[in-house]
């Protein structure tokens, strides 16, 4: 798998080179946003609580061994933490202490962006809210991520991805219908609301930075998980708003396209994703049932949706008569969209995924893995830029790994000052 040292030197600065980000967030949505900004070249300082740090450091197993773990007896950080924290420097400061607050405010004065996911008003008592930091840095872009936003009756409630998947309606359209044995609402298998919120935050941050270029003014960004998931319901939200009928659960079926779901074959399952009438006609030819493409009940997609209950059992019978490999080969030759249902091991073994270099390894120290060092695995950013490619300069940091480095280089603190702050418990690392 490729590592940063395998790549040629970059001829041009990264897109966000020179942008400084101070991350006061934890779990997934905020860290995902900060990691994406780091991938694009921003300098990200992750502020963590001394001793414990980001909650996800302990969300395991599995835990990843790091360089030196065998020496200090530590068990490494959870894979969950590693997924959202590459490219950052970790600084541990106790900002419940006045001296800690002064340090964070000093870092914020030198930052372009602050990302935080505390409860509404939670940072005000520490002087780390938007109004307080803006007074020292009018150009600051301050991104607040919460479950329900800065306004509204739920604004003070904590919000987690699972709760939002339920409240947003997403789980009402995910899973098998009640009429099927075991049918019930089901969450998506990854914290998709957190990930989408992180990506929307990145879009908003870049828009605010563009506004600052034109005006010199920063602003506060209010991103709520519930808002994001409601916006991301896409066609399902509009299906309701146009028809007045709340859509239900259809399992793997599509509410607006037929056939577009998983089918059992003689030896497994495949996905059939027929997106238009000509593809359906070609499918019927491969299935040896060309006449069904001319059947008035099935000739057009609206008719197929209307007559779903008649068509799907017919297709299910045809699909069970042949193997997955047979169907995939024949349908691909005919230009009918289809594919296997991979597990994650199969995903990373897939030749397309390998060709695109989606599995990466980031050296965990100054030595590459092949030179006696260790590396941390990761998944490449899907952003492909022809002139300014994404970079993976730093592995996910150890807790407090860069505390001295950052406070020395950014705030000009000398060894004596650092030792005093550490002895008093204001900083860790």
LUMMISE-404817 format. One line per field, with one value per residue (C-alpha): residue number from 0; residue in three letters; x, y, z. Coordinates in steps of 0.05 Angstrom, whole numbers, m for minus. Layout:
BEGIN
dotor <- (NUM/...)
baba <- (ALA/...)
x <- (X/...)
y <- (Y/...)
z <- (Z/...)
//
This chain:
BEGIN
dotor <- (0/1/2/3/4/5/6/7/8/9/10/11/12/13/14/15/16/17/18/19/20/21/22/23/24/25/26/27/28/29/30/31/32/33/34/35/36/37/38/39/40/41/42/43/44/45/46/47/48/49/50/51/52/53/54/55/56/57/58/59/60/61/62/63/64/65/66/67/68/69/70/71/72/73/74/75/76/77/78/79/80/81/82/83/84/85/86/87/88/89/90/91/92/93/94/95/96/97/98/99/100/101/102/103/104/105/106/107/108/109/110/111/112/113/114/115/116/117/118/119/120/121/122/123/124/125/126/127/128/129/130/131/132/133/134/135/136/137/138/139/140/141/142/143/144/145/146/147/148/149/150/151/152/153/154/155/156/157/158/159/160/161/162/163/164/165/166/167/168/169/170/171/172/173/174/175/176/177/178/179/180/181/182/183/184/185/186/187/188/189/190/191/192/193/194/195/196/197/198/199/200/201/202/203/204/205/206/207/208/209/210/211/212/213/214/215/216/217/218/219/220/221/222/223/224/225/226/227/228/229/230/231/232/233/234/235/236/237/238/239/240/241/242/243/244/245/246/247/248/249/250/251/252/253/254/255/256/257/258/259/260/261/262/263/264/265/266/267/268/269/270/271/272/273/274/275/276/277/278/279/280/281/282/283/284/285/286/287/288/289/290/291/292/293/294/295/296/297/298/299/300/301/302/303/304/305/306/307/308/309/310/311/312/313/314/315/316/317/318/319/320/321/322/323/324/325/326/327/328/329/330/331/332/333/334/335/336/337/338/339/340/341/342/343/344/345/346/347/348/349/350/351/352/353/354/355/356/357/358/359/360/361/362/363/364/365/366/367/368/369/370/371/372/373/374/375/376/377/378/379/380/381/382/383/384/385/386/387/388/389/390/391/392/393/394/395/396/397/398/399/400/401/402/403/404/405/406/407/408/409/410/411/412/413/414/415/416/417/418/419/420/421/422/423/424/425/426/427/428)
baba <- (UNK/UNK/UNK/UNK/UNK/UNK/UNK/UNK/UNK/UNK/UNK/UNK/UNK/UNK/UNK/UNK/UNK/UNK/UNK/UNK/UNK/UNK/UNK/UNK/UNK/UNK/UNK/UNK/UNK/UNK/UNK/UNK/UNK/UNK/UNK/UNK/UNK/UNK/UNK/UNK/UNK/UNK/UNK/UNK/UNK/UNK/UNK/UNK/UNK/UNK/UNK/UNK/UNK/UNK/UNK/UNK/UNK/UNK/UNK/UNK/UNK/UNK/UNK/UNK/UNK/UNK/UNK/UNK/UNK/UNK/UNK/UNK/UNK/UNK/UNK/UNK/UNK/UNK/UNK/UNK/UNK/UNK/UNK/UNK/UNK/UNK/UNK/UNK/UNK/UNK/UNK/UNK/UNK/UNK/UNK/UNK/UNK/UNK/UNK/UNK/UNK/UNK/UNK/UNK/UNK/UNK/UNK/UNK/UNK/UNK/UNK/UNK/UNK/UNK/UNK/UNK/UNK/UNK/UNK/UNK/UNK/UNK/UNK/UNK/UNK/UNK/UNK/UNK/UNK/UNK/UNK/UNK/UNK/UNK/UNK/UNK/UNK/UNK/UNK/UNK/UNK/UNK/UNK/UNK/UNK/UNK/UNK/UNK/UNK/UNK/UNK/UNK/UNK/UNK/UNK/UNK/UNK/UNK/UNK/UNK/UNK/UNK/UNK/UNK/UNK/UNK/UNK/UNK/UNK/UNK/UNK/UNK/UNK/UNK/UNK/UNK/UNK/UNK/UNK/UNK/UNK/UNK/UNK/UNK/UNK/UNK/UNK/UNK/UNK/UNK/UNK/UNK/UNK/UNK/UNK/UNK/UNK/UNK/UNK/UNK/UNK/UNK/UNK/UNK/UNK/UNK/UNK/UNK/UNK/UNK/UNK/UNK/UNK/UNK/UNK/UNK/UNK/UNK/UNK/UNK/UNK/UNK/UNK/UNK/UNK/UNK/UNK/UNK/UNK/UNK/UNK/UNK/UNK/UNK/UNK/UNK/UNK/UNK/UNK/UNK/UNK/UNK/UNK/UNK/UNK/UNK/UNK/UNK/UNK/UNK/UNK/UNK/UNK/UNK/UNK/UNK/UNK/UNK/UNK/UNK/UNK/UNK/UNK/UNK/UNK/UNK/UNK/UNK/UNK/UNK/UNK/UNK/UNK/UNK/UNK/UNK/UNK/UNK/UNK/UNK/UNK/UNK/UNK/UNK/UNK/UNK/UNK/UNK/UNK/UNK/UNK/UNK/UNK/UNK/UNK/UNK/UNK/UNK/UNK/UNK/UNK/UNK/UNK/UNK/UNK/UNK/UNK/UNK/UNK/UNK/UNK/UNK/UNK/UNK/UNK/UNK/UNK/UNK/UNK/UNK/UNK/UNK/UNK/UNK/UNK/UNK/UNK/UNK/UNK/UNK/UNK/UNK/UNK/UNK/UNK/UNK/UNK/UNK/UNK/UNK/UNK/UNK/UNK/UNK/UNK/UNK/UNK/UNK/UNK/UNK/UNK/UNK/UNK/UNK/UNK/UNK/UNK/UNK/UNK/UNK/UNK/UNK/UNK/UNK/UNK/UNK/UNK/UNK/UNK/UNK/UNK/UNK/UNK/UNK/UNK/UNK/UNK/UNK/UNK/UNK/UNK/UNK/UNK/UNK/UNK/UNK/UNK/UNK/UNK/UNK/UNK/UNK/UNK/UNK/UNK/UNK/UNK/UNK/UNK/UNK/UNK/UNK/UNK/UNK/UNK/UNK/UNK/UNK/UNK/UNK/UNK/UNK/UNK/UNK/UNK/UNK/UNK/UNK/UNK/UNK/UNK/UNK/UNK/UNK/UNK/UNK/UNK/UNK/UNK)
x <- (0/25/55/70/144/127/100/140/153/95/109/53/27/m32/m100/m108/m34/m27/m95/m90/m144/m154/m197/m236/m279/m282/m317/m329/m364/m315/m253/m276/m282/m213/m181/m209/m181/m114/m116/m123/m62/m88/m46/m90/m78/m123/m136/m148/m160/m97/m97/m156/m162/m213/m265/m253/m181/m212/m270/m243/m222/m189/m130/m70/0/43/118/143/81/122/168/118/65/9/m42/m46/m105/m171/m180/m240/m194/m147/m202/m213/m149/m92/m54/m62/m18/m44/m38/m64/m88/m135/m177/m219/m159/m147/m77/m103/m156/m102/m62/m123/m142/m71/m74/m142/m113/m64/m117/m161/m212/m238/m280/m318/m374/m391/m462/m493/m460/m413/m350/m375/m355/m283/m281/m274/m341/m346/m360/m299/m251/m277/m259/m186/m191/m245/m227/m238/m284/m316/m352/m400/m425/m482/m537/m594/m563/m555/m630/m696/m727/m676/m614/m588/m598/m537/m539/m507/m508/m553/m605/m605/m613/m677/m704/m688/m731/m671/m686/m759/m736/m679/m692/m744/m818/m860/m893/m828/m806/m757/m774/m758/m723/m648/m591/m539/m478/m432/m443/m465/m497/m431/m392/m441/m440/m364/m366/m420/m377/m318/m361/m385/m315/m288/m347/m333/m260/m278/m324/m266/m222/m273/m291/m238/m293/m300/m365/m396/m422/m480/m481/m531/m532/m609/m607/m555/m591/m657/m623/m590/m656/m654/m708/m742/m755/m783/m824/m861/m864/m893/m941/m959/m946/m887/m846/m835/m782/m770/m709/m660/m712/m714/m776/m773/m737/m753/m716/m663/m647/m610/m630/m612/m576/m563/m501/m506/m533/m520/m546/m587/m591/m633/m636/m676/m721/m667/m628/m690/m699/m627/m636/m697/m656/m602/m655/m687/m752/m750/m826/m829/m795/m856/m907/m948/m942/m866/m844/m832/m804/m868/m906/m854/m859/m934/m931/m872/m910/m921/m852/m805/m827/m816/m746/m730/m746/m702/m644/m644/m635/m563/m500/m475/m414/m458/m505/m451/m412/m473/m503/m437/m429/m499/m486/m536/m512/m499/m449/m430/m444/m374/m353/m299/m243/m267/m273/m199/m180/m220/m175/m209/m199/m126/m115/m143/m98/m154/m115/m57/m3/24/93/85/154/211/229/187/156/205/264/246/190/116/58/m15/m66/m117/m167/m148/m189/m235/m217/m174/m142/m98/m53/m55/m65/m86/m27/m19/37/24/m4/m58/m23/m9/m45/m6/49/59/44/114/128/65/69/143/136/69/70/146/143/211/229/221/151/131/158/120/55/63/80/17/m27/m45/m15/m1/38)
y <- (0/71/114/188/173/135/198/249/317/365/422/467/486/448/482/502/514/571/560/547/506/498/437/435/376/301/237/240/299/354/310/287/360/377/316/334/405/374/329/392/424/462/461/430/432/384/408/350/340/318/245/222/261/248/197/153/139/85/63/m7/m59/m62/m20/m3/m13/49/59/52/18/m42/4/46/m8/30/m8/41/82/52/43/89/147/132/138/213/244/239/302/335/355/339/390/374/435/438/499/495/529/604/593/540/588/639/589/569/641/655/597/621/690/657/613/622/570/541/477/460/412/430/440/507/559/507/546/614/606/593/653/607/622/658/727/723/697/744/803/785/758/790/747/681/629/593/528/502/431/407/356/406/474/540/555/519/480/423/466/445/370/326/294/229/200/141/187/232/174/157/227/249/196/159/95/98/84/36/m38/m88/m70/m94/m145/m184/m229/m190/m125/m64/4/m4/46/52/10/70/137/168/230/248/239/280/334/337/345/399/434/434/464/518/533/542/587/629/634/658/711/732/742/791/827/813/788/721/690/635/572/535/462/414/339/339/393/355/289/321/355/289/252/276/244/212/280/306/243/263/338/327/270/283/210/190/136/71/17/m23/m64/m61/m37/33/76/107/57/m16/m64/m33/m80/m142/m210/m280/m323/m398/m386/m317/m247/m193/m122/m106/m31/m18/57/64/27/8/m25/m64/m88/m112/m147/m183/m207/m235/m268/m300/m263/m208/m205/m175/m112/m101/m118/m55/m68/m66/m27/39/54/87/25/m20/20/14/m61/m76/m131/m169/m159/m172/m245/m260/m231/m266/m333/m319/m295/m357/m402/m379/m366/m298/m302/m322/m264/m213/m234/m235/m170/m132/m153/m128/m61/m73/m42/m97/m115/m161/m149/m146/m149/m99/m149/m161/m86/m75/m135/m110/m94/m27/m6/m28/9/73/66/72/35/76/70/131/122/129/160/191/122/88/21/m17/16/m11/39/26/53/67/43/90/101/152/215/208/279/276/342/343/400/399/327/309/297/252/285/263/200/206/237/207/243/307/288/359/399/426/435/476/519/532/548/583/619/626/589/566/502/533/558/490/454/500/491/416/413/453/407/461/421/347/308)
z <- (0/m14/41/40/29/m35/m67/m106/m74/m83/m132/m108/m39/m13/m24/49/63/113/145/220/253/328/341/407/387/400/377/302/268/289/283/214/192/221/189/121/128/148/86/45/77/138/201/254/329/367/438/486/560/597/617/575/511/457/482/421/441/487/442/428/416/368/390/346/370/363/360/431/460/481/519/558/570/535/494/437/412/388/313/320/340/283/231/243/270/220/201/269/327/397/453/523/563/622/602/665/697/685/658/611/585/572/531/489/476/454/406/380/366/318/286/225/246/312/311/375/393/465/488/471/517/546/530/551/624/602/556/496/463/396/425/471/418/364/408/400/329/287/227/264/232/291/274/328/319/363/360/351/336/374/372/383/441/437/433/502/490/476/407/385/315/335/367/307/258/296/305/233/201/172/212/191/119/136/147/126/131/189/144/137/195/237/202/245/241/233/237/182/197/204/239/174/206/241/176/136/189/186/111/114/166/118/63/111/137/67/49/111/94/24/55/99/38/11/76/128/174/207/230/271/237/268/245/275/266/261/207/168/169/150/91/71/65/m7/m50/10/42/m24/m34/30/17/m53/m37/35/51/96/61/98/101/38/58/0/m50/m78/m69/m138/m183/m199/m201/m156/m98/m76/m104/m81/m132/m130/m87/m55/m67/m118/m129/m191/m202/m264/m274/m338/m387/m437/m381/m361/m432/m433/m367/m394/m454/m408/m366/m428/m417/m470/m473/m403/m429/m474/m421/m408/m333/m335/m397/m361/m293/m267/m286/m254/m190/m193/m205/m160/m123/m188/m219/m161/m147/m221/m220/m155/m187/m247/m204/m160/m222/m236/m196/m175/m221/m280/m270/m258/m320/m366/m339/m343/m416/m430/m395/m339/m273/m221/m168/m111/m38/m9/63/83/73/3/m9/5/m37/m97/m157/m168/m96/m99/m164/m133/m72/m21/32/57/111/147/181/256/266/228/202/149/166/123/159/227/243/248/208/218/168/139/83/31/21/m39/m60/m123/m144/m206/m185/m109/m87/m17/31/91/128/200/232/284/344/412/468/482/434/409/471/482/408/396/458/446/371/372/439/451/518/543/579/647/632/603/664/711/673/672/746/763/719/668/611/601/550)
//
